């Protein structure tokens, strides 16, 4: 059950990040608006990672998912810092 849940969460996170990245790159909106949206997504990712780090997680799939979120957060912050 945990493996299935982990796979579903992983897929949802992957799709969400892909959608946000795609919208960020293809959107015709103002650059400032794009940066604000990126910052909002990064804030949500940061809150999720921080909450997960405060819990005792033993499921390896969930730990891998957490590591993916950490990497995504770092990559997103690099883009945000570079573009602001």
N, C-alpha and C positions, 0 to 999 in steps of 0.2 A: 504494500500500500504506500509506504514512504517513497519507494522508488518511482511509482507511478505519479505521485504528487510532485516529486522532485522534477520528473520529466515534464510535467505540465507547467510547473512554475518556470522551469528553464526555457521552455518554448515561448511562454507568454512574455518573459523578460526579453528574450531574443527578438521577438516580433516588435515589442514596444520600442526597444532601442533602435531597431532597424527603421521603424516607421518615423521615429523622431529624427534620426539622422537623415533619412530621405526627405522629409519635410523641410528640415533645416537647409539642405543643399539645394532643393528645387523651388522653394518658396520665393515669391516675388516681393515679399514684404520688406520693410525697412530693416537695415542691418541691426539697429538697436533692438527692434522687436524680436529678431532672431536670437540675439544674445540673451534677452530676457527669458525667452522660452527655454533656451539651452540651460540657463542658470536655474530655472524652476525644475527642470528634469534632473539636473545634477543635485539639487537640494533634496529631491525625493529619493534619489539613489543613495545619497549620503545618509539620510535618515533611516533607510532600510538597512544599510550596512551597519550603522551604529546600533540599531536595535538587535540585529542578529548577533553582533559581537558581544552583546550583553547576555546572551543565552548560551547554555551548554548544548552544543550541537554535536551529536555523535554520528549522524548519518553522513556517509562519505559523499553521496550525491549532493546533499544540501551544502556541504562544505565546499565542494567544487563550484556550486552555483554562487556561493558567497565570494569565492575567489574571482569568478567572472565579473561579478558586480564591482568588486574592488578595482579590477583592471579597467572596466568601463568607466568608472568614476575618474580614474587617473587620466585616461585618454580624453574624456570629456573636459576635464579641467585644463588640459594642455590646449585644446581647441579654444576654450573660453578665454584663457589668458592670452593666447596668440592673437585672437580677433578683437579683443576689447580695446 
